């Protein structure tokens, strides 16, 4: 068989049934085989969207997502999506076309060093130089992508290698010297962690994306309830613990909940599971959890001790380690239930529930998110773009299940939300999928309205339309004397007409009460739909400024229950708009 046929067979053997891609000259041999294959190919309108769609597919399903781009600009257009998947540990295999082997290094037409470019932003990169390498290379790529700390793998495919002949092996063995991810945590370290937890009086659990990747939400909840420890999450961990649970604190960090930030500052034992202690989560690390002994559980040993000094490090799979830890804690004699701490947590949490209900226009984003929450179910997958829309959703939207909230955390990629929603819907066709995007980010990828129309991918895109690059403008207002520089979007399309020009249903929401009904109707229609939501451009989300501790919140924190004396926040910043 030819190399191109081997690629398709290898993908099929890995259980791949759909790929997201964009063809090009050096990929003609591969696309000629795709023509006759059972593999579903979704033609995106930009390679970056192919990578984000594969990423969304992976995060929603837990399976490896696959994207394809041609050589040169096709491969470089994949790069942002590959980097996004790398930062957020999403298992993606990116297939990139390459010029013929005899031309590599000659600056041939549409040649770039794809391996060199992607090496820092992928778990591994392969370049096939002979057709016989393809089966093992692709088998290894999928294994690397989904094991240990998941992440993207790049396979570079020269044109002549796709055209060459090979005998497809009956048995494919994976030989990866030096790649042996640790699964079981060291038993003595787990025992030390249990002893530390049993001695603590004010434990808090910090759950990251690793809890979702390892499918350990159930074990996490059991431990939380057993020891009376409230749970806060990173952005990537959102949904791994039901956020309507009495012990849920919501998201931690720069744009986190007051309850999370304050109680982490107060705790004496922080149990961090599957998180990397990013700067957006910790704030000033010298002020982070100042009274706490820290237990850090992570499958990636490189993350332990990288940003925050820990007391008990445990390397391994979170599900295995939490199960072991749960057995020890359950059998412990004279176990302390931390009743007083739990009571304090619930009381404080109740005192600073963020306000969601507003009846004025322009619409407050909080009210919009409240209505979105009322329109969707626990099984609805919600993706976000990056910016204010993302942080509003992370802060105010209640997630109850893992793999239902998908966002770009580490790289912070504008334009992620919409194509990720496409991939999520393809992966989970029975689940409703809603993409919440900013107007700026959506304009970067709006051409793929054509994709959802052509392939009948019924996602609903909610564009929070404030005519600003909202997050950057917010920082300009708060920290740069309201000097709004190049962040007001003046020449903007009519998003309703834009969607309709692609044949996509569209609606505009401007008043309280409209969002819930409109979104529900859009989801019930079973058709791709855009909802243009006109929101207040002057609304600012309270935040922890860069370089500050988690308790140093600026901006008015509006609460559902007006007990401002119970909420330690700094005086509100001026929140006026302006050009």
C-alpha positions in Angstrom: 0.0 0.0 0.0 1.0 3.6 -0.4 2.0 5.8 2.5 -1.2 7.9 2.2 -3.3 4.7 2.5 -1.2 3.7 5.5 -2.0 7.0 7.2 -5.8 6.5 6.8 -5.5 2.9 7.9 -3.5 3.9 11.0 -6.1 6.6 11.9 -8.9 4.1 11.5 -7.1 1.5 13.6 -6.9 4.2 16.4 -10.7 4.6 16.2 -10.6 7.9 14.4 -13.9 8.6 12.6 -13.6 12.3 11.9 -10.8 14.8 11.1 -10.8 18.5 10.8 -8.6 19.8 8.0 -7.7 22.0 5.0 -6.0 20.5 1.9 -3.0 21.8 0.0 -0.6 20.7 -2.8 1.7 18.4 -0.8 -1.4 16.7 0.8 -2.9 15.7 -2.5 -1.9 12.0 -2.1 -3.6 11.9 1.3 -6.7 13.7 0.2 -7.0 11.4 -2.8 -7.3 8.5 -0.4 -9.7 10.4 1.9 -12.0 10.6 -1.2 -12.7 6.9 -1.1 -12.4 6.3 2.7 -15.1 6.1 5.4 -13.3 8.8 7.3 -15.4 11.9 7.8 -13.5 15.0 6.9 -14.8 18.4 8.0 -13.4 21.2 5.8 -12.9 24.2 8.0 -12.3 27.6 6.5 -9.0 28.3 8.4 -6.4 25.8 9.7 -6.4 27.4 13.1 -10.1 26.4 13.4 -9.1 22.8 12.5 -6.7 22.7 15.4 -9.2 24.3 17.8 -12.0 22.0 16.6 -9.8 18.9 17.2 -9.0 20.3 20.6 -12.7 20.8 21.5 -13.4 17.3 20.2 -10.8 15.9 22.5 -11.8 17.9 25.6 -15.5 17.0 25.2 -15.0 13.3 24.5 -11.7 12.4 26.2 -10.6 10.9 22.9 -7.7 12.2 20.7 -8.7 14.9 18.2 -7.1 15.0 14.8 -6.4 18.0 12.5 -4.7 18.3 9.2 -2.9 21.2 7.5 -0.7 21.5 4.4 2.9 22.6 4.3 4.2 26.1 5.0 1.3 28.5 5.9 -1.1 25.6 6.5 1.2 24.2 9.1 2.0 27.6 10.7 -1.8 28.3 10.8 -2.1 25.1 13.0 0.5 26.4 15.4 -1.7 28.6 17.6 -4.1 25.7 18.0 -1.3 23.3 18.8 0.1 25.7 21.4 -3.4 26.1 22.9 -3.7 22.3 23.2 -0.2 22.0 24.7 -0.8 24.6 27.4 -4.2 23.0 28.4 -3.1 19.4 28.1 -5.5 18.4 25.3 -4.7 15.2 23.4 -4.5 16.2 19.7 -2.6 14.7 16.8 -1.7 17.3 14.1 -0.9 15.9 10.6 1.1 18.4 8.6 2.0 18.1 4.9 5.6 18.7 4.0 7.6 19.2 0.7 9.3 16.1 -0.7 12.3 14.8 1.2 14.7 15.8 -1.5 13.6 19.4 -1.1 13.7 19.7 2.7 16.2 22.4 3.6 16.2 24.0 0.2 13.7 26.7 0.9 11.3 25.1 -1.5 7.8 26.5 -2.2 5.7 26.4 1.0 8.4 24.8 3.0 8.8 25.6 6.7 10.6 23.7 9.5 7.4 22.3 11.1 9.3 20.1 13.5 11.5 23.0 14.7 8.5 25.4 15.0 6.3 23.0 16.9 8.9 21.3 19.1 8.5 23.7 22.1 4.7 23.5 21.9 4.1 19.8 21.5 4.7 16.6 23.6 6.5 15.2 20.6 7.1 15.7 16.9 7.7 13.2 14.2 8.9 13.5 10.6 8.4 10.5 8.4 11.3 10.0 6.0 10.2 6.6 4.7 6.7 5.2 4.2 7.5 2.2 6.4 7.7 4.5 9.4 4.1 5.7 9.2 2.2 2.9 11.0 4.4 2.9 14.1 4.8 6.7 14.0 1.0 7.3 14.1 0.4 4.5 16.7 3.1 6.1 18.9 1.6 9.6 18.3 -1.8 8.6 19.7 -0.2 6.8 22.6 1.9 9.8 23.6 -1.0 12.2 23.1 -3.4 10.4 25.4 -1.1 9.0 28.2 0.6 10.7 31.1 -0.1 14.4 30.9 -2.1 14.6 27.6 -1.0 16.9 24.9 -0.5 17.5 21.1 1.8 15.4 18.9 2.8 16.6 15.4 3.5 14.3 12.5 5.2 15.9 9.5 4.4 14.0 6.2 6.6 14.7 3.1 4.7 14.3 -0.2 6.9 11.6 -1.6 6.6 9.6 1.7 2.8 9.7 1.2 3.3 8.4 -2.4 5.8 5.7 -1.5 5.0 2.0 -1.1 5.2 -0.1 2.1 4.1 -3.4 3.5 1.7 -2.6 6.4 2.8 -4.6 9.4 0.5 -7.1 11.1 1.7 -6.2 14.5 2.8 -2.7 15.5 4.9 -2.4 18.6 5.5 0.9 20.5 9.1 1.4 21.6 9.5 4.7 23.4 12.7 4.7 25.5 12.5 7.2 28.3 8.7 7.7 28.0 7.2 5.9 31.0 4.6 8.1 32.7 4.2 7.4 36.4 0.7 6.3 37.3 0.9 5.1 40.9 1.9 7.6 43.5 4.7 6.6 45.9 2.8 4.9 48.9 5.0 6.7 51.5 4.1 10.1 50.0 0.5 9.3 49.9 0.7 8.2 53.6 2.5 11.5 54.4 -0.3 13.4 52.6 -3.0 11.6 54.6 -1.2 12.4 57.9 -1.0 16.0 57.0 -4.7 16.1 56.1 -5.7 14.4 59.3 -3.8 17.0 61.3 -5.3 20.0 59.5 -8.1 22.1 60.9 -8.8 24.2 57.8 -8.2 22.1 54.6 -9.0 23.3 51.1 -8.8 21.4 47.9 -7.6 23.1 44.7 -8.7 21.0 41.7 -7.2 21.6 38.2 -7.7 20.1 34.7 -5.8 17.0 35.8 -8.9 15.9 37.7 -10.9 16.0 34.5 -8.2 14.3 32.4 -8.0 11.4 34.9 -11.7 11.1 35.4 -11.3 11.4 39.1 -14.2 13.8 39.9 -16.0 11.2 42.0 -13.0 10.4 44.1 -12.4 14.1 44.6 -15.9 14.7 45.9 -15.7 11.8 48.3 -12.5 13.1 49.8 -14.0 16.6 50.1 -17.1 15.4 51.9 -15.1 13.0 54.1 -12.7 15.7 55.5 -15.0 18.7 55.2 -12.7 20.4 52.8 -14.2 23.0 50.4 -13.2 22.8 46.8 -11.9 25.6 44.6 -10.8 25.1 41.0 -8.5 26.6 38.4 -10.1 27.7 35.1 -9.2 24.3 33.6 -10.7 22.4 36.5 -14.1 24.1 36.3 -16.8 21.5 36.3 -14.7 18.7 38.0 -16.6 19.4 41.2 -20.3 20.4 41.1 -20.4 24.2 41.6 -23.8 24.1 43.3 -22.4 21.8 46.0 -22.3 23.3 49.5 -18.6 22.8 49.6 -17.9 24.4 46.2 -16.1 27.8 46.3 -15.9 28.3 42.5 -12.9 29.4 40.6 -9.7 30.7 42.3 -7.4 33.4 41.1 -7.1 36.7 39.3 -10.8 36.7 38.4 -11.9 34.2 41.0 -14.7 34.2 43.5 -14.2 36.1 46.7 -14.9 33.0 48.8 -12.2 31.0 47.0 -9.5 33.7 47.3 -10.2 34.5 50.9 -10.5 30.9 52.1 -7.3 29.7 50.3 -5.6 32.6 52.1 -6.9 31.3 55.4 -6.5 27.5 55.0 -3.8 25.5 56.8 -3.6 22.6 54.3 -4.0 23.0 50.5 -4.5 19.8 48.6 -3.7 20.6 45.0 -4.7 18.0 42.4 -3.9 18.2 38.7 -3.0 21.9 38.6 0.1 23.7 37.7 -0.2 26.8 39.9 -0.2 29.3 37.1 0.2 33.0 37.8 -3.5 33.6 37.1 -4.4 31.1 39.8 -1.9 32.1 42.5 -1.3 35.8 42.1 1.9 36.8 44.0 3.3 33.4 44.9 5.0 34.9 48.0 1.5 35.7 49.3 -0.2 32.5 48.1 -1.8 30.3 50.8 0.6 31.8 53.5 -0.6 29.6 56.3 -0.9 26.3 54.4 1.1 23.1 54.1 0.7 22.2 50.4 0.2 18.7 49.0 0.6 18.6 45.2 -0.6 15.7 43.2 0.3 15.7 39.5 1.1 13.3 36.7 3.8 15.6 35.4 6.8 15.8 37.7 8.0 18.9 36.0 5.1 20.9 37.4 5.8 20.0 41.0 7.8 22.7 42.7 8.0 24.8 39.5 6.0 27.7 40.7 5.0 27.0 44.3 7.1 25.3 47.1 5.2 22.2 48.3 5.3 20.1 51.4 4.3 16.7 50.1 4.8 16.1 46.3 3.1 13.1 44.8 3.7 12.2 41.1 1.1 10.0 39.4 -2.4 9.7 38.0 -4.9 11.6 40.1 -7.5 8.9 40.1 -5.2 6.3 41.4 -3.7 8.5 44.0 -7.0 9.9 45.2 -8.4 6.4 45.5 -5.4 5.4 47.6 -5.7 8.5 49.7 -9.4 8.0 50.2 -8.8 4.5 51.5 -6.3 5.7 54.1 -8.5 8.6 55.3 -11.6 6.4 55.5 -9.8 3.9 57.7 -8.1 6.5 60.0 -9.0 6.2 63.6 -10.1 9.3 65.5 -10.6 11.2 62.2 -11.5 14.9 62.7 -14.5 16.0 60.7 -13.6 19.8 60.8 -17.2 20.7 61.6 -16.3 24.2 62.7 -14.3 24.9 59.5 -17.1 23.5 57.3 -19.6 25.7 59.1 -17.4 28.8 58.7 -16.9 28.0 55.0 -20.6 27.7 54.3 -21.4 30.9 56.2 -18.8 32.9 54.4 -19.6 31.5 51.1 -23.3 32.5 51.5 -22.3 36.0 52.4 -20.6 36.7 49.1 -22.6 35.0 46.5 -22.1 37.2 43.4 -25.1 39.1 42.2 -26.6 37.9 38.9 -29.9 39.7 38.6 -30.1 43.0 36.9 -33.0 44.6 35.1 -31.4 47.5 33.3 -30.2 48.1 29.8 -27.7 47.8 28.2 -27.7 44.3 29.5 -25.4 43.4 32.3 -23.3 40.3 31.4 -24.3 38.8 34.8 -27.9 38.8 33.8 -27.1 37.3 30.4 -25.2 34.5 32.1 -28.0 33.9 34.5 -30.4 33.4 31.6 -27.9 31.2 29.8 -27.8 29.0 32.9 -31.5 28.8 33.1 -31.8 27.8 29.4 -29.2 25.0 29.4 -29.1 21.6 31.2 -26.3 19.9 33.1 -25.4 18.0 29.9 -25.0 21.1 27.8 -21.4 21.8 26.7 -20.4 25.4 27.0 -17.3 26.7 25.3 -15.9 30.2 25.8 -13.6 32.5 23.9 -11.0 34.6 25.7 -11.4 37.9 27.4 -14.1 39.4 29.6 -16.6 36.9 28.1 -14.5 34.0 29.4 -14.0 35.4 32.9 -17.6 36.3 33.3 -18.6 32.8 32.3 -16.0 31.2 34.5 -17.0 33.4 37.5 -20.8 33.4 37.2 -21.8 30.3 35.3 -22.5 27.2 37.4 -20.9 24.0 36.0 -21.9 20.7 37.5 -20.1 18.1 35.4 -16.6 17.6 33.9 -16.0 18.1 30.2 -18.9 20.5 30.0 -17.0 23.7 30.3 -14.3 24.2 27.7 -12.0 27.2 27.5 -8.5 28.3 26.5 -6.7 28.7 29.8 -2.9 28.6 29.5 -2.4 30.4 26.1 -5.5 32.5 26.3 -6.4 32.2 22.6 -8.9 34.6 21.1 -11.0 32.8 18.5 -11.0 29.5 20.4 -14.6 29.3 21.6 -16.5 28.9 18.3 -14.3 26.3 16.6 -13.9 24.4 19.9 -17.7 24.3 20.0 -17.8 22.8 16.5 -15.4 20.0 17.6 -17.3 19.4 20.8 -20.6 19.0 19.0 -19.1 16.6 16.4 -17.7 14.6 19.3 -20.9 14.6 21.4 -23.8 15.0 18.9 -26.5 14.3 21.5 -25.4 17.1 23.8 -26.4 20.8 23.3 -23.4 23.0 22.6 -23.2 26.7 23.3 -20.3 28.9 22.5 -20.0 32.2 24.4 -17.7 34.6 22.5 -16.6 38.1 22.6 -17.2 40.3 19.5 -13.5 40.7 19.0 -12.6 37.0 19.2 -15.6 35.9 17.1 -14.5 38.2 14.3 -11.2 36.2 14.1 -13.0 33.0 13.2 -16.5 34.0 11.9 -15.7 32.6 8.5 -16.4 29.1 9.9 -20.1 29.9 10.1 -19.8 28.4 6.6 -18.5 25.2 8.2 -21.3 24.8 10.7 -23.8 25.5 7.9 -22.3 23.1 5.4 -21.9 20.2 7.8 -25.1 21.0 9.8 -23.3 21.3 13.1 -26.0 22.8 15.3 -24.0 24.9 17.7 -25.4 28.1 19.2 -23.0 31.0 19.2 -23.7 33.8 21.7 -21.7 36.9 20.8 -21.4 39.2 23.8 -21.4 42.4 21.9 -19.9 45.5 23.7 -17.9 46.9 20.7 -14.7 46.7 22.8 -11.8 44.4 23.2 -13.2 44.2 26.7 -10.5 42.7 28.8 -7.7 44.9 27.5 -10.0 47.9 27.7 -10.7 47.0 31.3 -7.1 46.9 32.2 -6.6 50.3 30.5 -9.5 51.7 32.6 -8.1 50.3 35.9 -4.4 50.6 35.5 -3.7 53.2 32.7 -5.9 56.2 33.7 -8.7 55.1 31.3 -6.5 55.8 28.3 -8.5 53.6 25.9 -5.9 52.9 23.2 -6.9 50.8 20.2 -9.5 48.7 22.1 -12.7 50.3 20.9 -14.1 48.4 17.9 -15.6 51.2 15.8 -16.3 49.6 12.4 -18.3 46.5 13.3 -20.6 44.3 11.2 -24.2 43.6 12.0 -23.7 40.1 13.4 -27.2 39.1 12.6 -26.8 40.0 8.9 -23.4 38.4 8.9 -24.7 35.1 10.1 -27.7 35.2 7.7 -25.3 35.8 4.8 -23.9 32.3 5.6 -27.4 30.9 5.8 -27.2 30.6 9.6 -30.2 31.6 11.8 -29.6 34.7 13.8 -31.3 36.8 16.5 -30.5 39.9 18.6 -31.0 40.1 22.3 -31.2 43.6 24.0 -33.4 43.4 27.0 -33.6 41.3 30.3 -35.6 38.1 29.8 -34.9 37.7 26.1 -31.8 35.6 26.3 -33.3 32.6 28.1 -36.2 32.3 25.6 -34.1 33.0 22.5 -31.4 30.5 23.5 -33.9 27.8 24.4 -35.6 28.2 21.0 -32.2 28.1 19.2 -31.2 24.9 20.9 -34.6 23.3 20.2 -34.4 24.2 16.6 -31.5 21.8 16.0 -29.9 24.3 13.6 -26.7 26.4 13.9 -27.7 29.7 15.3 -26.0 33.0 16.2 -27.4 35.2 19.0 -26.0 38.8 19.1 -26.2 40.0 22.7 -25.9 43.7 23.3 -24.2 44.2 26.7 -23.0 47.1 28.8 -19.5 48.1 27.7 -18.8 49.7 31.0 -19.2 46.6 33.2 -16.0 45.6 34.9 -15.3 42.3 36.6 -13.4 42.6 39.9 -9.9 41.3 39.7 -6.6 40.8 41.4 -4.1 43.0 39.7 -0.9 41.4 38.4 1.7 41.0 41.2 -0.8 41.2 44.0 -2.0 38.6 46.5 -5.3 36.9 46.1 -7.0 39.0 48.7 -6.1 42.3 47.0 -9.2 42.6 44.9 -10.0 45.8 43.0 -13.3 46.7 41.5 -16.7 46.5 43.2 -17.7 43.0 44.0 -21.5 43.0 43.7 -23.2 40.4 45.9 -26.6 38.9 45.8 -27.0 39.5 49.5 -26.0 42.9 50.4 -23.6 42.4 53.4 -20.6 44.4 52.2 -19.2 44.5 55.7 -18.6 40.8 55.5 -16.7 41.0 52.3 -13.1 42.2 52.5 -12.5 44.0 49.2 -10.6 47.2 48.3 -12.5 50.3 47.3 -14.1 50.0 43.8 -12.3 51.4 40.8 -13.9 54.0 38.6 -16.0 52.2 36.0 -16.8 54.8 33.4 -16.4 54.1 29.7 -15.1 56.3 27.0 -13.4 56.4 23.7 
